[in-house]
Amino acid sequence: MAVNLQDVVNMAEGLTDDQKAELVVWLLDRIKTHELTAQERQAIFDSMTVDLGPVLPSYSDQREDWYDDAH
C-alpha cells in the first residue's frame, strides 16, 4: 500500500499534542541515524525558521536610536 506525503500530513494533524511531540522526537532520532542529503538538511533548516510577522513600525536599526552616546 502506497502512502503519499499528504496522507501522512493529514494523519499527523489528527494526532494529539502528546503524540505529535512523540513523533517529532522519533523523527529527530531517525535523522541522527543516517547521512542527510542537501535537500533533507534544507528541509530541516526551513522547519526551524519561524515567521514572527512584520517588525514594529517604531523599530529602528540606527545605533543612535538604541544608544544615547556620541559613538
C-alpha positions in Angstrom: 0.0 0.0 0.0 1.5 3.3 -1.1 1.1 6.3 1.1 1.8 9.8 -0.2 3.2 12.7 1.8 -0.2 14.5 2.0 -1.7 11.3 3.6 1.0 11.4 6.2 0.4 15.1 6.9 -3.3 14.5 7.2 -2.8 11.6 9.7 -0.3 13.7 11.7 -2.8 16.5 12.0 -5.2 14.0 13.7 -2.7 13.2 16.4 -3.0 14.5 20.0 -0.4 17.1 21.0 1.5 14.4 23.0 1.5 12.1 20.0 2.8 14.9 17.8 5.6 15.5 20.3 6.5 11.8 20.3 6.5 11.8 16.5 8.9 14.8 16.4 11.3 13.1 18.9 11.1 9.9 16.8 11.8 11.8 13.6 14.8 13.7 15.2 16.2 10.4 16.4 15.8 8.9 12.9 17.6 11.9 11.4 20.6 11.2 13.6 21.0 7.6 12.3 21.8 8.4 8.7 23.6 10.9 6.5 21.4 13.7 5.3 21.1 14.9 1.8 21.3 18.6 1.0 17.6 18.6 0.4 16.9 17.0 3.8 19.2 19.4 5.5 17.4 22.3 3.8 14.0 20.9 4.9 15.2 20.7 8.5 16.5 24.2 8.4 13.3 25.5 6.9 11.3 23.8 9.6 13.2 25.6 12.3 12.6 29.1 10.9 9.7 31.0 12.4 7.8 33.9 10.8 7.3 36.4 13.6 5.5 38.8 11.4 6.4 42.3 10.5 8.8 44.4 12.5 7.1 47.1 14.6 6.7 50.4 12.8 8.7 52.2 15.6 11.7 49.8 15.1 15.0 51.4 14.0 18.3 49.8 13.2 20.2 53.0 13.7 22.7 53.0 16.5 21.7 56.5 17.6 18.2 55.3 18.3 19.4 52.5 20.5 22.2 54.1 22.5 22.4 57.6 23.8 26.1 58.2 23.2 28.3 60.1 20.8 29.5 56.8 19.1 
